[in-house]
């Protein structure tokens, strides 16, 4: 199976269904950003500290696997030159919708976060990569490409799942079963779900997910050449697991 093609179609369907991460920001949010009053999410609930960002006026920003009409329009309204790369055409359509509605300039590219060959070396000041690499089988190429397209001193902001969440079944995470360890890590829907559950996932048009290790998430950034500067954790709103542990990690890294 072509995982990228499957997840592209699945996310297009999530847009059609109004998934929360596909809903464009309101005009009020853009008006506030134009006044310098803005915040964005790398994870689910905790806003990214403003001191993590470079000055946005005139900055070249790449929103990596970050379509949906949310972060990119805010950065553009705050004065940045914004490019969005995403696997889903309809997610990119949400960014174009907000750009047209608000008179913003945003460049959209349909593509794979592992291959940024259409972008020149050292062409961005910030790469903003919210929780999305769970839909990508291999993530070390993502970190290498982000390093390549950043200028020296450029910043990578990334959000990703705490891999421990994948020890449990989706039913347990939804509160329908006890929180009992079921899966071995690293986990993959396509390899580890029983056939009947995999078919149900596909019939629901749900994207396939991959857990990834902290060696690949954190160590992968370091191996790509980044200096890891800061980190925080966050929680899902809709799982009983959040009563016991953080379920997201956000990092700030710099290209020396």
N, C-alpha and C positions, 0 to 999 in steps of 0.2 A: 504493500500500500504506500502511496505517496503521502506522507504525513503532512507535509507543508500544504499540499492541495486540499487534503481533508480538513485541516484546521482553518484554512482560508474560507472554505465554504461554511464551516461551522460558525465562524465568527460573523460572516455575513448574515447568517440566520439569527445570531444573537442580536444584531442590530435591528433586524425586522421585529424581534420580540421585545425590544426595549430594555435589554440588559442594562443594569445601572451604570456599567463602565462604557456604554455606548451612547449615553445621553448628553447632547451638547450643553455647554454652559449657557446661562441666561444672559440677556443684554446687561443686566445689573452687574453681573460678575465682570464683564468686559469693561463697563464704565468705571468700576472701582479699580481695575488693573491699570487703566489709563491714568488714574490719579495716584498710582503707586501703592494701592491697597490690594494686595493679592496674596493668595497662598495656593499651594498645589500638594497633591498626595503622591508619594512613591508607593505607599502601602494602603491600607484600607481606612484608617481612622486618624492617625497622627500627621498633622501637616509637617512638611519639610521645614526645618529651621531656616529662616531667611539668611542667616550668616553662612549657610552652606553654598549660596549662589554667588556667582560673580556679578558685578554691575550689569543689569540687563539692557540698559540703553545702548544700542548698537552692537550687542553681543551676537555672535553667530551660534545658534543653538540647534542641535539635532535631537529631536524627540524620537527615540529609537524603540520600535515596536510599541508606539504610544499614540495610535490613532484613537478616534472617538469624539473629537470636538471638545476636549476638556483642557489638558495642559497646554497644548500648542497655541491655541488662541489667546490664552492668558499671557503667555510669554510674548506673543506678538503685540498684544495691547500694551504690555509693559515696555515696549521699545526694542525688542530683540528681532533679529533676522532669523526666521524659523523655517526649518526643514523637518518634515515628518516622514518617517519611513515605517510602513506597516505592511503586514501580509494580507490584510483584508481590504478590498476595494471599498466596501461600504463603511468601514471604520474611517478610512481616508475621506470618504464622502461627507462624513459628519464634520471633519475639520474644514473642508471646503464650504460647507453650508454656513458655518459660523463666520468664516472669512468673508464670504459674500454678504452676509447679513450685516456685518460690522465694518466693512470696508478695510479689512486687514489683508496683509500680504503674507501668505503661507505657501511654501513649496511642498507638494505631496509626492511621494514616491512609493509605488507598490514594490515590495521586495522582501528579501530574507535578511534578518538581522545578522546572520553569519557571513554575509557577503555584501560589503559596502563598496565594491569595486567601482561603482558609478560616482563615488565621492572622492575628492582629491585628498592626498595626505595633508595633515595639519591645516584643516580648513574650518575647525569649530573650536569655540571657547568652552562649550558645555555640551555634554551628552547626557540626556535625561532618559533613563531607562526604567520605567515603573514595572511593577509585577507583571511579567509577561514571558520570561524565559522558561517557565514551566511548560509552555507549549512548544518548546524547541528541543529536539533530541540531544544535541551537543551544544554546550554553551561556551566552551573555551574559545572557539572562533569569534564569538560575540565580543569577548573582552579584547582579543587581539585587534579586531577591526575598530573597536571604539578607541583603543590606544593610538592606532595609526591615524585616524581622522582628527584627533585632537591636537591642538597646538601645544607646545611646551608650556606648562603651567595651567593647561586646561583641566577641567573638572568632569569626572564621571560620577553621576548620582544614580544609584541602582536600588531597586526594591525587589525582593524575591521571597519565596516561601521558606520558612524553617522546614528542612526536610523531614523532621520528625513527624510532621502532620500526616505523612504518607504511611506511617506505621499502621494507621487505622483505616477501616473501610469507609466509603462514602456514606453508608447508612449510619455508622457510628458517629461520623462528623456531623451528620444531620440530626443526631439525637434519636434515631430510630432503633439503634442497637447500643449495648454497653460499649464503653471505650476499652476494648480488649485488643492487644496487639495482634494484627492479622498478616501484615505484609513485611517482607524483607526489603531493606534498602540497599542500593537505589531502586526506586519503584518506577514502573512504567505501565500505563493503562494497556498499551498494545501487547505487552509481554506478560503481564501479571494478572490481569482480570480474567476470571473464568469466562468461557466463551459466551454463555448466556448473558452475563453482565456486560460484556463488551458489546454484544449486539444491542442490548437495551440502551447503552450509552450512545451508540451510533443512531438508533432510532429516535433518540432525543436530540440529535444534532449537537451533542456536547463536544467541545474540543478535547482531544487527547492530551493528557498531562504526563509530566516526567518530574521525579523528585529532585534529582541532582544532589550531589554531596557538597558539604561545606568546603571540601578540598577543591572542588571545581568552582564553587561560587566565590569564596574568599581567596583560596590559593590560586585560582585561575586569574583573578585580577592581579595578584602579586606577580605571578609568572609572566603575565603580559607586559609587565614593567611599571605598573601603577604603584604609588605609595598610598596605602590605606590610612586615611586620616581620622575618620569618625564613623560611628555606627550607632544605631538605635534599634529597638524592637517594637513591634506593634501586635495587635490582636484582631482576629476575625470577630465580627459582631454576631455571627449566626451559627456558632458551633460550641457545644459544651466543652470542647478541649481548651477553649480560651479561659476557662475557670482554673486551669492548672498550669498553663505555659503560654509564652508568646508564640504566635504562629507566623509572624513575618519578621524579616530583617531588612534594614535599609543601610546603605553604605555611602560614604563620601570618599572618593579616591582622586588623586592628582597625578597627572603626567609630569614627571620631573623634566 
